[in-house]
Amino acid sequence: MILMLSCNQHGGTLKEPVGSMLDSIIKHSDSSYTKPYYRTDFVTAAYYVNKKDSSLCQLMKDSAGVIRQMIVTQKGVSTFFGQFFLNGQLQAKLPLDEFGHYHGTSTYYYKDGSTQTTGDYIHGLKVGQWKNFNEKGTFISTDTYDQNGQLVNSIKK
């Protein structure tokens, strides 16, 4: 499942393209339910179930109804994790492997939605080149990681 996530949300309403992705999940779900979530940072969790592809989307919301976390699971395995700032902006999009470790191209964002850093994880370890940007979107440095997740070097622009 490929998810394109970059958005702003207010009062629990997501804007494109997250909104269209969630619309698709909701449209194709066989059932859904909401229940209280017993953590201090989340109040409710909404679940969308699709029996055809054995997927489940879990949206955790705060007391203002703003989505703070999203987890997509397929056939009992978590495949995607998204985290959101208090203002509703996507904070990080992180694909997961079958063990729940970050795996694949990941992106972290600033509160205004601009990209902070992007690079690849392999089974929970940063690998290869990670590009870093300032809040204005200007490229500032590249960090290079080896296959063991160790920082090899950092080159400033």
MIDRENLUM-628419 format. One record per residue (C-alpha): residue in three letters; x, y, z. Coordinates in pm, whole numbers, padded with zeros to 5 digits, always signed. Layout:
<atoms>
alaXYZ/...
</atoms>
This chain:
<atoms>
met+00000+00000+00000/ile+00148+00332-00103/leu+00038+00638+00089/met+00102+00995-00014/leu+00079+01211+00294/ser+00129+01583+00319/cys-00147+01795+00456/asn-00291+02036+00700/gln-00592+01951+00908/his-00811+02160+01135/gly-01076+02028+01363/gly-01019+01676+01235/thr-01078+01762+00870/leu-00790+01657+00646/lys-00700+01841+00326/glu-00561+01683+00007/pro-00392+01446-00052/val-00438+01280+00290/gly-00807+01351+00271/ser-00843+01166-00057/met-00642+00871+00077/leu-00860+00854+00389/asp-01172+00895+00175/ser-01057+00587-00019/ile-00997+00391+00302/ile-01337+00489+00439/lys-01513+00421+00107/his-01363+00072+00078/ser-01401-00026+00443/asp-01657-00292+00530/ser-01707-00154+00877/ser-01585+00113+01114/tyr-01608+00191+01480/thr-01483+00448+01730/lys-01387+00385+02088/pro-01226+00577+02372/tyr-00848+00563+02370/tyr-00697+00557+02714/arg-00381+00762+02670/thr-00332+01118+02786/asp-00250+01245+02436/phe-00536+01069+02254/val-00906+01069+02339/thr-01057+00846+02071/ala-00948+00596+01811/ala-01144+00542+01491/tyr-01097+00210+01310/tyr-01175+00136+00945/val-01181-00231+00845/asn-01154-00372+00492/lys-01207-00748+00495/lys-01132-00784+00123/asp-00764-00690+00159/ser-00743-00761+00535/ser-00651-00401+00615/leu-00723-00185+00916/cys-00667+00189+00945/gln-00649+00328+01298/leu-00680+00706+01350/met-00604+00839+01698/lys-00756+01180+01776/asp-00698+01434+02053/ser-00967+01612+02255/ala-01018+01867+01974/gly-01087+01586+01726/val-00757+01642+01544/ile-00587+01330+01411/arg-00253+01286+01591/gln-00147+00939+01471/met-00239+00701+01195/ile-00147+00334+01168/val-00230+00116+00869/thr-00219-00260+00917/gln-00259-00526+00651/lys-00308-00894+00735/gly-00218-00820+01097/val+00112-00648+01010/ser+00162-00274+01057/thr+00265-00128+00721/phe+00252+00248+00779/phe+00281+00497+01064/gly+00201+00868+01040/gln+00236+01122+01318/phe+00086+01472+01329/phe+00173+01798+01510/leu-00078+01962+01745/asn-00174+02198+01462/gly-00274+01894+01254/gln+00019+01912+01013/leu+00187+01583+00924/gln+00501+01544+01137/ala+00640+01223+00987/lys+00548+00957+00734/leu+00715+00630+00811/pro+00657+00304+00621/leu+00702-00007+00833/asp+00836-00358+00770/glu+00665-00678+00887/phe+00822-00637+01233/gly+00700-00281+01284/his+01041-00121+01219/tyr+01074+00186+00999/his+01152+00058+00649/gly+01159+00255+00324/thr+01173+00618+00225/ser+01068+00834+00518/thr+01010+01206+00554/tyr+00999+01433+00857/tyr+00831+01773+00839/tyr+00837+02108+01019/lys+00515+02240+01176/asp+00448+02451+00866/gly+00456+02143+00639/ser+00795+02203+00480/thr+01031+01905+00463/gln+01285+01880+00745/thr+01467+01563+00640/thr+01418+01270+00408/gly+01597+00940+00360/asp+01569+00564+00384/tyr+01536+00322+00672/ile+01616-00046+00639/his+01459-00250+00918/gly+01473+00040+01163/leu+01819+00175+01073/lys+01893+00495+00883/val+02096+00404+00573/gly+02243+00592+00280/gln+02200+00962+00229/trp+01959+01168+00437/lys+01895+01519+00306/asn+01830+01799+00554/phe+01646+02126+00485/asn+01579+02442+00683/glu+01225+02569+00746/lys+01235+02776+00428/gly+01292+02459+00223/thr+01656+02533+00146/phe+01886+02230+00133/ile+02142+02258+00417/ser+02327+01925+00449/thr+02351+01557+00369/asp+02412+01294+00636/thr+02540+00957+00517/tyr+02475+00639+00717/asp+02629+00294+00672/gln+02432-00035+00663/asn+02456-00053+01046/gly+02283+00283+01091/gln+02603+00459+01194/leu+02664+00816+01077/val+02959+00807+00836/asn+02976+01175+00750/ser+02779+01495+00733/ile+02837+01740+00452/lys+02707+02095+00485/lys+02598+02284+00173/
</atoms>
